[in-house]
Amino acid sequence: MRLLGLDVGARTVGVSASDLLGWTAQGVETIHMNEKKEDFGLDRLGEIIKEKQITGIVLGLPKNMNNSEGPRAEKSREYGKMIQDKFDLPIDFIDERLTTVQAERMLIDEANVSRRKRKKVVDKIAAEMILQNYLDAKGKLTRN
């Protein structure tokens, strides 16, 4: 079992992958995309899926603080549907509230990373947090 974690934004997709045992998540990269041009980075995502032999995908679901789902959550669900249709892999969603904020704080407080460098890695780290939270919670894709 090897899962991919995704933090889907309007311009980027942070990507992380689990280890082969499904215990830990590691950041992989940030894929740039352009919703307006319908470039969703699926070709690069397919390369990562093949290279890492991914068996399932976890997408962060950006819920509102009152637990409702807004436009970004809807976009994440649409992205998940595109992935499922293209790669025929099981998909699950996990609440990702504040993971990007946590990743930013970690980079500022603990690593003292400059704003320019943070922009390059924050989505990848948020994807790592999303996947690690999922692995720790023993989400349905981790159960045999």
HELIX and SHEET records of a PDB file:
HELIX    1   1 GLU A   35  LYS A   37  5                                   3    
HELIX    2   2 LEU A   42  LYS A   52  1                                  11    
HELIX    3   3 PRO A   71  PHE A   87  1                                  17    
HELIX    4   4 THR A   99  ARG A  105  1                                   7    
HELIX    5   5 MET A  106  GLU A  110  3                                   5    
HELIX    6   6 ARG A  115  ALA A  137  1                                  23    
HELIX    7   7 LYS A  140  THR A  142  5                                   3    
SHEET    1   A 5 ALA A  25  HIS A  32  0                                        
SHEET    2   A 5 THR A  12  SER A  18 -1                                        
SHEET    3   A 5 LEU A   3  VAL A   8 -1                                        
SHEET    4   A 5 GLY A  56  LEU A  61  1                                        
SHEET    5   A 5 ILE A  91  ASP A  95  1                                        
END                                                                             
